[in-house]
């Protein structure tokens, strides 16, 4: 049977994907990669084959990817040229090694040239590069993580109980990062998917106003959503010490462990109706319904965005 490679197992997404895929295939088919040796040691103690990797440096990557394997490439947590270069390193190594398929975690509506999200640029670059490589592929175009907005909801208590954002009344089918990781595990272990792009969306598309209303219903709070301009959004993140790009310095335990360029242009894309796609691809892939926003608020401690995991050097 083909070997399956899961990258980024030391991160929030990859760690979840590693858990899910253990229930789908036998241990001897799995290879786990990451840069944090402490995390890898834990998997090794459980009998998994692991490799320490840093995708910013391509040396030796092709030597650890088995021929005829399938590889889950979880997008890097930095944005721009550095991420594109890291993804290119993985694709090049996979092709050299004879990997036969890459499952890549992309972004909803990544192929729309009018989508203003700066994150989208990296994703469509990677999708196009994988296609040009001639490798088989599955692109999982994920909606926004609900965890990011749940964390923002509770953080609003520190700023007058008003969640301010520039996404207007745009629609987003918020999905749990946990469900995105489940979809990735199912896609990697599915031998019948070839040259596919799937939209991995939450239970329903909704405005941020409705998102906040669901939070209030569950928590008993009376928070409000206030639509602001993109520039006002930048100013809020600047005041929080959030860097404009992922080349900046991130505060430990920040409630916004992303660059503000990424977040603000993402909000713009939602406002301009570039992110409202909803499909049932998740259910078709996994056989399960996606977790609802209401469920995630009811179990909010389990659905926070968490710390940033990144190896930028």
C-alpha positions, 0 to 999 in steps of 0.5 A, spaced: 500 500 500 502 507 498 505 510 504 502 517 506 506 523 508 503 528 513 507 534 514 506 540 519 504 535 525 507 539 530 502 545 528 495 546 530 492 543 523 497 538 522 497 535 529 489 534 528 490 531 521 495 526 524 490 524 529 484 523 524 488 519 519 490 514 525 483 512 525 483 511 517 489 507 515 494 502 519 500 505 522 505 502 518 503 506 512 504 513 515 510 518 515 509 524 520 514 530 518 515 537 522 520 541 525 519 540 532 523 534 534 520 534 541 513 533 538 516 528 533 519 524 539 512 523 542 510 520 535 516 516 534 515 513 541 508 511 539 511 507 533 510 512 527 516 513 522 518 521 523 522 526 519 524 533 522 523 538 516 524 545 515 521 547 508 524 553 507 531 549 506 530 543 501 536 540 502 535 532 503 527 533 502 527 528 496 531 523 500 525 522 505 519 522 501 518 515 498 516 514 491 509 512 489 507 516 496 501 521 497 503 527 501 499 532 505 502 539 504 499 544 509 500 551 507 505 554 511 503 560 516 507 565 513 505 569 507 508 572 501 514 570 497 517 566 503 511 561 503 511 560 496 518 558 496 517 553 501 511 550 498 515 550 491 521 546 495 516 541 497 513 540 490 520 540 487 522 535 492 516 531 491 517 530 484 524 528 484 522 523 489 517 520 485 511 522 490 505 521 486 500 526 489 499 532 493 493 534 497 494 541 499 490 545 504 488 551 499 483 557 500 476 558 498 475 561 491 483 561 490 482 561 483 478 568 482 483 573 480 478 578 483 479 576 490 483 581 494 485 576 499 493 577 499 493 570 502 489 567 496 495 569 492 500 564 495 494 559 494 493 560 487 501 560 486 501 553 489 495 550 486 498 552 479 505 550 481 503 543 483 499 543 476 505 545 472 509 539 476 505 534 473 503 531 479 496 528 481 493 533 486 487 534 491 486 542 493 482 543 499 479 550 499 478 551 506 473 556 508 475 561 514 476 557 521 471 559 526 476 558 531 479 565 529 472 569 530 470 565 536 477 567 539 475 575 537 468 574 539 471 573 547 476 578 546 471 583 544 469 583 552 476 587 553 474 593 548 467 594 550 463 588 548 463 590 540 466 586 535 469 590 530 471 588 523 471 590 516 467 584 512 461 588 512 455 583 511 458 579 507 457 571 507 462 566 510 461 558 511 465 558 517 468 551 519 472 549 524 480 548 523 478 541 526 473 539 520 479 542 515 484 537 518 479 531 518 477 533 511 485 533 509 486 526 513 480 523 509 482 526 502 489 523 503 487 516 505 482 516 499 485 513 493 479 515 488 480 522 488 484 525 482 485 532 480 480 535 484 479 541 487 474 541 493 470 546 497 471 545 505 465 549 508 462 549 514 454 548 515 452 554 513 454 561 510 452 567 514 454 574 516 458 576 522 452 579 525 449 572 525 455 569 528 455 574 534 448 573 535 449 565 535 455 567 540 450 571 544 445 566 544 450 560 547 453 565 552 448 569 554 452 575 553 450 582 549 455 583 544 455 587 538 458 587 531 460 593 528 462 594 521 468 598 520 473 600 514 479 597 512 483 602 515 480 602 521 481 595 522 488 596 520 488 601 526 485 596 531 490 591 529 496 596 530 494 598 537 494 590 538 501 590 536 499 585 530 504 586 525 502 588 518 506 582 515 508 575 517 515 578 517 514 582 523 514 580 530 508 576 533 506 577 541 506 571 545 499 568 546 496 574 541 488 573 540 490 575 533 496 570 531 496 572 524 498 578 520 494 584 519 495 584 511 492 577 511 486 579 516 484 585 513 484 583 506 480 577 508 475 581 511 475 585 504 474 579 500 468 577 505 465 584 504 466 583 496 462 577 496 468 573 494 468 568 500 461 566 500 461 559 497 458 553 500 458 546 498 457 539 501 463 537 499 465 536 506 460 531 507 461 527 501 468 527 503 468 525 510 461 522 511 460 527 516 456 533 517 461 539 519 460 542 526 456 548 527 458 555 529 453 553 535 456 547 537 463 550 537 460 556 542 457 551 546 464 548 547 468 554 546 474 552 550 476 547 545 475 552 539 480 557 540 485 559 535 491 557 539 498 559 539 502 560 532 506 555 530 512 557 525 519 555 523 520 562 519 528 561 518 
